Amino acid sequence: MSPSGDRYRVPSGGLPMRAFYLEISAKLIYRSDTDPEDLPADIYSQISEFIRNDEDIIDIEVQALPLPADLGGTASH
């Protein structure tokens, strides 16, 4: 479907939405009860909920590194 097709229209049927290429970089402390092996997929899922079309996701990389206990984590130094 072309960019002027229905999937790019606002829900009310208005004019086609404009597209933007975004690069987002963040380093975060994320606290979760999620199993560390499942955490990247969980974060990916949460981010992708904001994107209307999975084909528009060019690349997402999520790495989860446990913090040492003195920084609020559970890993040893």
C-alpha atoms as one frame of an Amber mdcrd trajectory, in Angstrom:
protein
   0.000   0.000   0.000   1.365   3.422  -0.868   2.076   6.162   1.707  -1.178
   7.820   0.622  -3.123   4.614   1.406  -5.596   4.257   4.262  -3.115   2.813
   6.761  -1.307   6.161   6.890  -4.451   8.212   7.486  -5.467   9.512  10.867
  -8.199   7.412  12.516 -10.856  10.024  11.708 -10.154   9.576   7.973  -8.349
  12.906   7.663  -5.302  13.755   5.582  -2.351  11.336   5.347   0.089  11.529
   8.245   3.601  12.827   7.650   6.437  10.327   8.150   9.651  11.044  10.054
  12.864   9.080  10.502  13.733   9.018  14.218  16.860   7.962  16.056  16.496
   7.621  19.798  19.382   6.888  22.128  18.908   6.358  25.841  20.732   4.785
  28.750  18.304   3.946  31.513  18.082   2.211  34.840  15.018   0.035  34.521
  13.677  -1.786  37.558  11.594  -4.875  36.851  10.641  -8.279  38.217  10.928
  -9.640  34.667  13.404 -12.485  34.153  16.640 -10.903  32.838  16.567 -13.169
  29.761  13.061 -11.920  28.887  13.720  -8.248  29.585  14.937  -7.193  26.079
  11.869  -8.758  24.434   9.604  -7.135  27.033  11.114  -3.696  26.389  10.930
  -4.219  22.597   7.243  -5.092  22.946   6.526  -1.970  24.987   8.333   0.269
  22.485   6.655  -1.331  19.460   3.196  -0.647  20.943   3.698   3.015  19.990
   4.444   2.244  16.314   1.328   1.833  14.161   2.917  -0.512  11.622   5.609
  -3.128  12.397   7.052  -2.554   8.914   8.009   0.953  10.055  10.401  -0.418
  12.705  13.779  -0.233  11.002  15.906  -1.430  13.910  15.587  -1.701  17.679
  18.381  -3.032  19.841  17.816  -3.616  23.544  20.602  -4.771  25.856  20.036
  -5.451  29.538  23.044  -5.564  31.852  22.536  -6.325  35.551  23.734  -3.648
  37.965  25.999  -4.401  40.937  24.211  -4.672  44.291  25.644  -1.351  45.555
  23.907   0.401  42.645  20.551  -1.216  43.365  21.077  -4.371  41.313  21.880
  -7.967  42.119  25.085  -8.680  40.173  28.458  -8.917  41.873  31.276  -6.577
  40.729
